Amino acid sequence: MKSTDLNLLVHFDALITCKSVSQAGEALGISQPAMSSALSRLRYLFGDPLLERDGNKWTPTLRAQELHRTFQPLLHAWQRSTSPETSFNPATSAHGYTIYASDYLQYVVLPRVLPRLKAEAPNIQIQCLPPKVSGALDMLSGNYIELYIGHYPQPPDSLRARFLFEEASACLVRKGHPALGREWNMAAYLQYQHMDASGYAGYFNTQVDAALLAQGQRRTVGIVLSSYVATPFVLATTDMVATLPSSIAQSLAAASGTVVLPAPLPLPPLSISLYWHERYQNDQAHAWLRQCIGAAFGGAGPKLAPS
């Protein structure tokens, strides 16, 4: 094979990262037929299918995963070394950032961060995307987003993280709810159907269910909404119970006509961090935004206690 076949390394990285011929083509700015041709050449080069059909999606073969683990750091090192050195100046930059965060985290984080961002960098652009089933890892690895704000139980080595804050959980019921006329305990908590928020990711809800299971208990979930912020307002029309991050419960109780109650079972604190891909570790514009977000939470990451 000619030495120019080294150019296929970029195509290989995009294909294995995106797990899609069309998405890999979009990421590199080339047509789907051109990316399909690159995949054919890569299959011939390595004597392996590299991507195989698994239902409705493509899955990298074990050989492809091994090759990717070897080649990706080399590619990123080459890109960093050959990229022109540019000094980032927030005052004049029109840099665009895409952040992946639930409406809860947009609600908590952006009011703390945006005033400084716009004061120091008035021309930057921020786009916030709600998490989807595809997950933060694929979005970060595929370079569709620069930052993810949330919780990742076991982040891979390709991700960097900065802890932001912890906060407790709280329960919400509507004003006049029958449970308010009796002792608020586990029996009362389990008597009513529950309203969950943001079921796409499930981590917060999974923690609630795991804590119940540890006590031999189980709740009945009547509805799962896609929005934390909408939950108190929908909840106010029902006799359901919601378990939410305390900041949302406390902030929206008065406006939504709901009442905040303590969680009647021990729940682990909700731990929120900032995640980014290794490729951005030394990027000046990216590092500046990470510093702004981290500094808004005191650097060390304070606990957000119920007010």
C-alpha positions as CSV (number, residue, x, y, z in Angstrom):
1,M,0.0,0.0,0.0
2,K,1.2,3.5,-0.7
3,S,2.3,5.8,2.1
4,T,-0.7,8.1,1.2
5,D,-2.9,5.4,2.8
6,L,-2.0,7.0,6.1
7,N,-4.6,9.5,5.3
8,L,-7.1,6.8,6.0
9,L,-6.3,7.1,9.7
10,V,-8.6,10.1,9.9
11,H,-11.4,8.2,8.2
12,F,-10.8,5.2,10.5
13,D,-11.1,7.4,13.6
14,A,-14.3,9.0,12.4
15,L,-15.9,5.6,11.5
16,I,-15.1,3.9,14.8
17,T,-16.0,7.0,16.8
18,C,-19.3,7.7,15.1
19,K,-20.2,4.1,14.4
20,S,-22.0,5.3,11.3
21,V,-20.8,5.8,7.7
22,S,-23.1,8.8,7.2
23,Q,-22.3,10.5,10.5
24,A,-18.6,9.9,10.0
25,G,-18.9,11.6,6.6
26,E,-20.7,14.5,8.1
27,A,-18.0,14.9,10.8
28,L,-15.2,15.0,8.1
29,G,-17.2,17.0,5.6
30,I,-17.2,14.4,2.9
31,S,-20.0,12.5,1.1
32,Q,-21.4,9.1,2.2
33,P,-20.1,7.3,-0.9
34,A,-16.6,8.7,-0.3
35,M,-16.8,7.5,3.3
36,S,-18.1,4.1,2.2
37,S,-15.1,3.9,-0.2
38,A,-12.8,4.7,2.6
39,L,-14.4,1.9,4.8
40,S,-13.9,-0.6,1.9
41,R,-10.2,0.3,1.6
42,L,-9.7,0.1,5.4
43,R,-11.4,-3.4,5.5
44,Y,-9.0,-4.5,2.7
45,L,-6.0,-2.9,4.5
46,F,-6.7,-4.6,7.9
47,G,-8.4,-7.8,6.6
48,D,-11.3,-7.2,9.0
49,P,-14.9,-5.9,8.5
50,L,-14.2,-3.2,11.2
51,L,-17.9,-2.3,11.4
52,E,-20.7,-5.0,11.6
53,R,-24.4,-4.7,11.6
54,D,-26.0,-5.2,15.1
55,G,-29.8,-4.8,14.5
56,N,-30.3,-1.2,13.4
57,K,-26.8,0.0,14.2
58,W,-23.2,-0.6,13.4
59,T,-20.8,-2.0,16.0
60,P,-17.0,-2.0,15.8
61,T,-15.4,-5.4,15.8
62,L,-12.9,-6.4,18.5
63,R,-10.1,-5.9,16.0
64,A,-11.4,-2.4,15.2
65,Q,-11.6,-1.5,18.9
66,E,-8.0,-2.7,19.5
67,L,-6.7,-0.7,16.5
68,H,-8.6,2.4,17.6
69,R,-7.2,2.3,21.1
70,T,-3.7,2.2,19.5
71,F,-4.2,4.8,16.8
72,Q,-6.5,7.4,18.4
73,P,-3.9,8.9,20.8
74,L,-1.4,9.1,18.0
75,L,-3.8,10.9,15.8
76,H,-4.7,13.4,18.5
77,A,-1.1,14.0,19.3
78,W,-0.4,14.7,15.6
79,Q,-3.4,17.1,15.3
80,R,-2.3,19.0,18.4
81,S,1.3,19.2,17.2
82,T,0.5,20.4,13.6
83,S,-2.4,22.8,14.5
84,P,-1.3,26.5,14.3
85,E,-0.8,28.1,17.7
86,T,-3.4,30.7,18.2
87,S,-3.8,32.9,21.3
88,F,-7.4,32.9,22.6
89,N,-8.7,36.3,23.6
90,P,-12.2,36.1,25.2
91,A,-12.8,39.8,24.6
92,T,-12.6,39.4,20.8
93,S,-13.4,35.8,20.3
94,A,-16.6,34.6,18.5
95,H,-16.0,31.0,19.5
96,G,-19.0,28.7,19.6
97,Y,-19.5,26.0,22.2
98,T,-22.1,23.2,22.3
99,I,-23.0,21.9,25.8
100,Y,-25.0,18.8,26.6
101,A,-27.1,19.3,29.8
102,S,-30.6,18.5,31.1
103,D,-33.0,21.4,31.7
104,Y,-32.3,21.0,35.4
105,L,-28.6,21.6,35.0
106,Q,-29.2,24.4,32.5
107,Y,-31.5,25.9,35.2
108,V,-28.8,25.6,37.9
109,V,-25.6,26.2,36.1
110,L,-26.3,28.9,33.4
111,P,-27.5,31.7,35.7
112,R,-24.3,31.4,37.7
113,V,-22.0,31.2,34.6
114,L,-23.6,33.4,31.9
115,P,-23.1,36.8,33.4
116,R,-19.3,36.3,33.5
117,L,-19.2,34.7,30.1
118,K,-21.0,37.6,28.5
119,A,-19.0,40.2,30.4
120,E,-15.7,38.7,29.4
121,A,-16.6,37.3,26.0
122,P,-19.6,39.2,24.6
123,N,-19.3,37.6,21.2
124,I,-19.1,33.9,22.1
125,Q,-22.0,31.7,21.2
126,I,-23.4,29.0,23.5
127,Q,-25.7,26.2,22.3
128,C,-27.3,23.9,24.9
129,L,-28.6,20.5,23.8
130,P,-30.8,18.2,25.9
131,P,-29.3,14.7,26.5
132,K,-30.6,11.9,24.3
133,V,-30.7,8.2,24.4
134,S,-27.4,8.0,22.4
135,G,-25.6,9.3,25.6
136,A,-23.0,11.8,26.4
137,L,-20.0,9.5,25.6
138,D,-21.0,9.1,22.0
139,M,-21.6,12.8,21.6
140,L,-18.3,13.7,23.2
141,S,-16.3,11.0,21.3
142,G,-18.0,12.0,18.0
143,N,-17.1,15.6,18.6
144,Y,-20.8,16.7,18.4
145,I,-20.4,18.5,21.7
146,E,-17.6,20.1,23.6
147,L,-18.9,19.7,27.2
148,Y,-21.3,17.5,29.1
149,I,-22.6,18.6,32.5
150,G,-24.1,15.8,34.5
151,H,-23.1,12.5,36.1
152,Y,-21.1,9.7,34.5
153,P,-20.8,6.7,36.9
154,Q,-17.7,5.3,35.2
155,P,-16.2,7.7,32.7
156,P,-13.7,6.1,30.3
157,D,-10.0,7.2,30.1
158,S,-10.8,9.3,27.0
159,L,-12.8,11.7,29.2
160,R,-11.5,14.4,31.6
161,A,-13.8,15.6,34.4
162,R,-14.1,18.5,36.9
163,F,-16.4,18.1,39.9
164,L,-18.9,21.0,40.2
165,F,-21.3,20.4,43.1
166,E,-23.4,18.0,45.1
167,E,-27.0,18.5,46.3
168,A,-29.6,16.6,48.2
169,S,-33.0,15.4,46.9
170,A,-36.4,16.5,48.0
171,C,-40.0,15.4,47.5
172,L,-42.9,17.5,46.0
173,V,-46.6,17.1,46.3
174,R,-49.4,19.6,45.3
175,K,-50.9,22.0,47.8
176,G,-53.8,20.3,49.5
177,H,-52.4,16.8,48.8
178,P,-54.0,14.1,51.1
179,A,-50.5,13.1,52.3
180,L,-50.1,16.5,54.0
181,G,-52.8,15.6,56.5
182,R,-50.9,12.6,57.9
183,E,-47.4,11.7,59.0
184,W,-45.0,11.9,56.0
185,N,-43.1,8.6,56.0
186,M,-42.2,5.7,53.8
187,A,-45.8,4.3,53.8
188,A,-47.2,7.7,52.7
189,Y,-44.4,8.0,50.0
190,L,-45.3,4.7,48.5
191,Q,-49.0,5.0,48.7
192,Y,-49.2,7.3,45.7
193,Q,-48.0,7.0,42.1
194,H,-44.8,8.8,41.3
195,M,-43.9,11.3,38.6
196,D,-40.3,11.0,37.3
197,A,-38.4,13.4,35.2
198,S,-35.9,12.9,32.4
199,G,-36.2,9.2,31.9
200,Y,-33.9,9.3,28.9
201,A,-30.8,8.9,31.2
202,G,-32.3,7.3,34.2
203,Y,-29.4,7.9,36.6
204,F,-31.3,10.0,39.1
205,N,-34.4,7.8,39.0
206,T,-32.2,4.7,39.2
207,Q,-30.7,6.0,42.5
208,V,-34.1,6.4,44.0
209,D,-35.2,2.9,43.0
210,A,-31.9,1.4,44.2
211,A,-32.4,3.1,47.6
212,L,-35.9,1.7,47.9
213,L,-34.8,-1.8,46.8
214,A,-32.2,-1.8,49.6
215,Q,-35.1,-1.5,52.0
216,G,-37.1,-4.1,50.2
217,Q,-39.5,-1.5,48.8
218,R,-40.7,-0.6,45.4
219,R,-42.7,2.4,44.1
220,T,-45.1,2.8,41.2
221,V,-44.2,5.3,38.5
222,G,-47.2,6.6,36.7
223,I,-45.6,9.0,34.3
224,V,-42.1,9.9,33.2
225,L,-41.6,13.5,31.8
226,S,-38.7,14.7,29.7
227,S,-38.2,17.9,31.8
228,Y,-37.3,18.5,35.4
229,V,-38.5,22.1,35.3
230,A,-41.9,21.1,34.0
231,T,-42.4,18.4,36.6
232,P,-43.6,20.7,39.5
233,F,-46.2,22.4,37.3
234,V,-47.6,19.1,36.0
235,L,-47.4,17.6,39.5
236,A,-49.7,20.3,40.8
237,T,-52.6,18.9,38.9
238,T,-52.3,15.4,40.4
239,D,-52.0,13.4,43.6
240,M,-48.7,12.0,42.5
241,V,-45.4,12.4,44.3
242,A,-42.1,13.6,42.7
243,T,-38.6,13.2,43.9
244,L,-36.3,15.9,42.5
245,P,-33.0,17.6,43.0
246,S,-33.6,20.0,45.9
247,S,-32.7,23.2,44.0
248,I,-35.6,22.5,41.5
249,A,-38.0,21.5,44.2
250,Q,-37.3,24.6,46.4
251,S,-37.1,27.1,43.6
252,L,-40.3,26.2,41.8
253,A,-42.6,25.2,44.7
254,A,-44.2,28.6,45.2
255,A,-44.7,29.2,41.5
256,S,-46.1,25.8,40.8
257,G,-48.4,25.4,43.8
258,T,-46.5,22.5,45.3
259,V,-45.1,21.7,48.8
260,V,-41.6,20.5,49.5
261,L,-41.2,17.5,51.8
262,P,-38.0,15.7,52.9
263,A,-37.2,12.4,51.2
264,P,-38.4,9.6,53.6
265,L,-35.5,7.4,52.8
266,P,-31.7,8.0,52.7
267,L,-30.7,9.0,49.1
268,P,-27.1,9.5,48.0
269,P,-26.2,13.1,47.1
270,L,-26.6,14.0,43.5
271,S,-23.0,14.6,42.2
272,I,-22.6,16.8,39.2
273,S,-19.4,17.2,37.1
274,L,-18.1,18.8,33.9
275,Y,-16.9,16.3,31.3
276,W,-14.9,16.8,28.1
277,H,-12.9,14.7,25.7
278,E,-9.2,14.4,25.9
279,R,-8.8,16.2,22.5
280,Y,-9.8,19.5,24.1
281,Q,-7.6,19.2,27.2
282,N,-5.0,21.8,25.9
283,D,-7.4,23.9,23.8
284,Q,-7.2,27.5,25.1
285,A,-10.8,28.5,24.3
286,H,-12.1,25.3,25.8
287,A,-10.0,25.6,29.0
288,W,-11.3,29.2,29.5
289,L,-14.9,28.0,29.4
290,R,-14.1,25.1,31.8
291,Q,-12.5,27.6,34.2
292,C,-15.5,29.9,34.1
293,I,-17.9,27.1,34.9
294,G,-15.7,25.6,37.6
295,A,-15.1,29.0,39.2
296,A,-18.9,29.7,39.4
297,F,-19.1,26.8,41.8
298,G,-16.2,27.8,44.0
299,G,-13.6,25.7,42.3
300,A,-13.8,22.9,44.9
301,G,-17.5,22.3,44.2
302,P,-19.8,23.3,47.1
303,K,-22.8,21.4,48.2
304,L,-26.1,23.0,47.1
305,A,-28.1,22.6,50.3
306,P,-31.8,23.0,50.5
307,S,-32.7,26.7,51.2
